[in-house]
Each structure stands twice: as C-alpha cells, then as structure tokens.
Amino acid sequence: MNTVRIVYRPDKSVAVIYPAPNSRHKGEKKDLWLKRVFERTMTGSDLAGLPFDDVDKSELPQTREHRNTWTGEKGKGITEK
C-alpha cells in the first residue's frame, strides 16, 4: 500500500490521507478499499468536495519535518514554502 490522497484546500494548504493497512477487509480489492477509505474520510468533513490527487507516497516530500509548510494545487503536487 503506497497510495495516499492529497487534498488541496482553497488556501493552497494540503491534507494528506494515509489509509491504514489494517482497514482493508479480507479479500477486498485494493482499488475498492482505497475508494471506500478515501470517500469515508472526506465525506462530511471540511475536505468534502475539494480537489484531490491520488499518488504514490514516494511523490511526497522526503521529510515530514516541515509538513505544516506544504502547499499544493491539483495536478501539480506538493511543494514546501
């Protein structure tokens, strides 16, 4: 499991959703599991309706030390301020 969802807020800050591996049901296909987890996380939250990209977590900045400075736009990924 290397897929994460980057959600882009209007102020260009981002939220990164990391699916918990133990949330996958036995026999559940990866694509259906990710869809279920991502939709459940976003529905009814302040992330609902915002643009997002599903990417491999290797596309995130290498260190999370300054993650509060991450910004981004759909299709352009994450950068650090």
N, C-alpha and C positions, 0 to 999 in steps of 0.2 A: 504494500500500500504506500504509494508515493504521491498520490493526488491530493492537492489541497485546493480550497476555493478562496480566491482573493476577491473581496467585495469592496467596491470603490464608493466612498461616501462623497457627497457634493463638495465638501471642503478639501477634497483630494486625499484625505487620510484613508487608510485601508484597514479592513478587518481580514484576518486570515483564519479560515476554519480548517482545523486538522481533525479528520474523522478518527474516532477511537477504534482501533482494530478489533477490540472485543465487542463492538456494537454490531458486527456482521453476524447475521444468523447463519447457522449451519446450512451449507448448500446454496446460500444466496449468491447470485452472480455479482461480480464486482460493480458493474455499471448500475445495477438496480440498488445495491447497497449504498453507493455514493449518492445517487439521486435521492434516496429516502433520507439519508442523514443530512445532506445539504438543505433539502426542502424543509425538513423539520426544524433545523436550526434557524433558518431565515424567516419562516412563516410566523407572523405575529410578533416579530421583533423589529427593532429600528433598522434592520437590514433588508426587510421585505421590499421588493420592487426595485432595489438598487442594482446597477450593472455589476457583473462579475465575470471572472475568468477562472476556469478550472485548469490548473497547471501542475506540473511535476514539482515537488518541493525543492528540487535542485535549482529551480529558477528563482528562488527567493534569495535575498542577500545572505552571504555565508555566515554572518554572525547575527544573532538576535539581540546583541547588547544594546543597540540603538533603535530597536523596533518601534519605539514611540516617535521616531522621526521618519518612518517610512511613509511615502506618498505614492500615488499611482493613478493611472487612468486606464480604462478598459482598452485592451489590445496593446498597451504599452508596458504593462508590468509594474514592478515596484522599483522605486529609487529611494535613496536616503537623502534627506535635506542636507 
